Amino acid sequence: MMKQAVMICSAIAACMLAHAQTEMAPAGFDQLTENIQRGRIDTIQYFSTTVGTDRKALIYTPPGYTTTKSYPVLYLLHGIGGDEKEWFDNGVPHLILDNLYAQGGAAEMVVVMPNGRAMKDDRATGDIMAKDKVEAFATFEKDLLNDLIPYVERQFPVKKDRQNRALFGLSMGGGQALNFGLGHIDHFAWVGGFSSAPNTRMPEQLIPNLNDAKTKLQLLWISCGDQDRLMPISQRTHEYLEANDIPHTFYVEPGGHDFEVWKNDLYMVAQRLFKK
């Protein structure tokens, strides 16, 4: 009986993984392509009333960016060992998006990559697991809502409603994105976590209003590599969402806890954002 149960579980897992692997980013999706229009990466600086100091973020503006039109915004969060440059240095979102735009595969958007460690010394140095540094990732909820988003909406021609705001992240940032996005559905209609870390709230705490999650979210994305030791966190979130009939995508892909997985996630998600 035990052997049969294991075989059944293995078969179910194999079917799930086989399905997940049917859609993956094509070769070259994250490579520099010649003779296409390119977006631009800049560093911005905003004053954080939450932290009491100036803070930095990177911002990507798409090819053909102009102040005469308004854009939706994706807020893209890094992991516990990173900062505002982690996605740019390792995940090349500018190349992924430039290539998608050249193929007509994504809606135009501004992408903001902040430092999710909301403290005065927000560098990823020393003991990154120190209590004050871990707590700073929770503090970023106020910095994001009260300081960064208002700054971006004052300084850039972006749309200012929930239908045009997305919040996604990887690992620690995936936990932040789910915690803050699902906790503030009045601010975000597009929410997701890539390989979300243990900072992710327990499912029962994650979604204060089940009906809002069912009716107001345009996309709720949960993904993880099939070799990632953090898979149980994504799995428990998926199972809770499924049990409560909350529409979402649970995307399991080949790989571990690394940027090969997260780049693929971004490619998949970017094509879905800000489209009906």
Long-range contacts (C-beta under 8 A, 24 or more apart in sequence): 16-252, 17-226, 17-252, 17-254, 20-226, 20-251, 20-252, 20-253, 20-254, 21-253, 21-254, 23-268, 24-253, 24-254, 24-264, 25-263, 25-264, 25-267, 25-268, 28-99, 29-96, 29-99, 29-100, 29-263, 29-267, 30-92, 30-95, 30-96, 30-99, 30-263, 30-267, 31-95, 31-99, 32-95, 33-95, 33-98, 33-99, 33-102, 36-63, 36-98, 36-99, 36-101, 36-102, 37-63, 37-64, 37-98, 37-101, 37-102, 38-63, 38-94, 38-98, 39-63, 39-65, 39-94, 39-97, 39-98, 39-101, 40-65, 41-88, 41-94, 43-84, 44-151, 44-152, 44-155, 46-147, 46-148, 46-151, 46-152, 47-147, 47-151, 48-118, 48-143, 48-147, 48-148, 49-146, 49-147, 50-118, 50-139, 50-142, 50-143, 50-146, 50-147, 51-118, 51-119, 51-120, 51-122, 51-139, 51-143, 51-147, 52-120, 53-120, 55-114, 55-115, 55-118, 55-122, 55-143, 55-147, 55-148, 56-84, 56-115, 57-84, 57-112, 57-113, 57-114, 57-115, 57-148, 58-84, 58-85, 58-87, 58-88, 58-112, 58-113, 59-110, 59-111, 59-112, 59-113, 59-152, 59-156, 60-93, 60-94, 60-97, 60-110, 60-111, 60-112, 60-113, 61-110, 61-156, 62-97, 62-101, 62-108, 62-109, 62-110, 63-98, 63-101, 64-108, 65-110, 66-157, 67-157, 68-157, 69-157, 70-157, 70-158, 70-159, 71-108, 71-109, 71-110, 71-156, 71-157, 71-158, 71-159, 71-164, 72-107, 72-108, 72-109, 72-110, 72-158, 72-159, 72-163, 72-164, 72-165, 72-166, 72-273, 72-274, 73-109, 73-110, 73-111, 73-112, 73-152, 73-158, 73-159, 73-164, 73-165, 73-166, 74-109, 74-110, 74-111, 74-112, 74-166, 74-167, 74-168, 74-190, 74-270, 74-273, 75-112, 75-114, 75-144, 75-148, 75-149, 75-165, 75-166, 75-167, 75-168, 75-177, 76-111, 76-112, 76-113, 76-168, 76-169, 76-173, 76-266, 77-113, 77-114, 77-116, 77-167, 77-168, 77-169, 77-170, 77-172, 77-173, 77-174, 77-176, 77-177, 78-113, 78-115, 78-116, 78-169, 78-170, 78-172, 78-173, 79-169, 79-170, 79-171, 79-172, 79-173, 79-197, 80-124, 80-128, 80-129, 80-134, 80-137, 80-171, 80-172, 80-197, 81-124, 81-128, 82-124, 82-173, 83-115, 83-117, 83-122, 83-123, 83-124, 84-113, 84-114, 84-115, 85-113, 86-113, 87-113, 87-170, 88-113, 90-259, 91-170, 91-259, 91-262, 91-263, 91-266, 92-263, 93-266, 96-263, 96-266, 96-267, 96-270, 97-270, 100-267, 100-270, 100-271, 105-270, 105-271, 106-270, 106-271, 106-273, 107-273, 107-274, 107-275, 109-166, 109-270, 109-273, 109-274, 110-152, 110-156, 110-158, 112-148, 112-152, 114-140, 114-143, 114-144, 114-148, 116-140, 116-169, 116-172, 116-173, 116-176, 118-142, 118-143, 134-199, 137-172, 137-175, 137-176, 137-199, 138-199, 140-176, 140-180, 141-176, 141-179, 141-180, 141-183, 144-180, 145-180, 145-184, 145-187, 149-187, 162-186, 162-187, 162-188, 162-189, 162-216, 163-189, 163-218, 164-189, 164-274, 165-189, 165-190, 166-190, 166-191, 166-219, 166-273, 166-274, 167-191, 167-192, 168-192, 168-193, 168-194, 168-221, 168-266, 168-269, 169-193, 169-194, 170-194, 170-195, 170-262, 170-265, 171-195, 171-196, 171-197, 171-230, 171-257, 172-197, 172-199, 174-200, 175-199, 175-200, 175-201, 175-233, 178-206, 178-222, 178-237, 179-206, 182-206, 182-207, 182-208, 182-213, 182-220, 183-208, 185-209, 185-212, 185-213, 185-216, 185-217, 189-216, 189-217, 189-218, 189-219, 190-217, 190-218, 190-219, 190-273, 190-274, 191-217, 191-219, 191-220, 191-221, 192-219, 192-220, 192-221, 192-222, 192-223, 192-249, 192-269, 193-221, 193-222, 193-223, 193-234, 193-237, 194-223, 194-224, 194-261, 194-262, 194-265, 194-266, 195-223, 195-224, 195-225, 195-228, 195-230, 195-234, 195-257, 195-261, 195-262, 196-222, 196-224, 196-230, 196-233, 196-234, 196-237, 197-230, 197-233, 198-230, 198-233, 200-233, 200-237, 202-236, 203-236, 203-237, 203-239, 203-240, 203-241, 204-240, 206-237, 206-240, 207-244, 207-246, 210-244, 210-246, 213-241, 213-246, 214-245, 214-246, 214-247, 217-246, 217-247, 217-248, 219-249, 219-269, 219-272, 219-273, 220-246, 220-247, 220-248, 220-249, 221-248, 221-249, 221-251, 221-265, 221-269, 221-272, 222-248, 222-249, 222-250, 222-251, 223-249, 223-250, 223-251, 223-252, 223-253, 223-261, 223-265, 223-268, 224-251, 224-252, 224-253, 224-261, 225-252, 225-253, 225-254, 225-255, 225-256, 225-257, 225-258, 225-261, 226-252, 226-253, 226-254, 226-255, 227-254, 227-255, 227-256, 228-255, 228-256, 228-257, 228-261, 229-257, 230-257
